C-alpha cells in the first residue's frame, strides 16, 4: 500500500487519471496543460507532482522543484478522509471556504466557475479513492 503522495501513489493516480475519460478527455477538449503539486499545509514544499499535457498525465512522482501552476495543500487528516470518501462539488467548496483545502498556487474560484474544468477537477478527487493509501 503506497504512502499518500509518494512516487508510487502519484503514479497510481496517473494511471487512474489517464483511464478516466471524464477527466482526461474532458480536459483534453479544452487543451488543459498544467503542473499540479500537492502536499501538506505548513510545509515549505509540496510532496507529489503531476504533469498534465492536453488532458493526459505524462509524468507523476515525487516533487523535485518543478514550478507548479496548481499547488493544493491540506492537513494529512483531511487528505486521508478524502481518499476514503471523495469530495463532491459542495464538499470541495466547503473545504476551500473553511481553509481545509488551500491553494498555494492556482485560482480555485475561477476554476470552479468554469464547468469544463470544475467537473473533471471534482472527478479527479474521486480517483484518489481507487488507490489503497497508507
CORVENVEN-V378545 format. One line per field, one symbol per residue. psi: psi as a letter, one per 30 degrees, with the letter a starting at -180 (. if undefined). A space follows every 50 residues. Layout:
psi: ???
This chain:
psi: jlkkgleeeeeeeeeeefgjefdeeeeefghkkljkllakkfkellelkj kkjhfkjfklakkhgkjlekjkklleeeeeeffejlkaeeeeeeeeefge kkjekkjeeeeffjefeeeeeeeeefffffkjk.
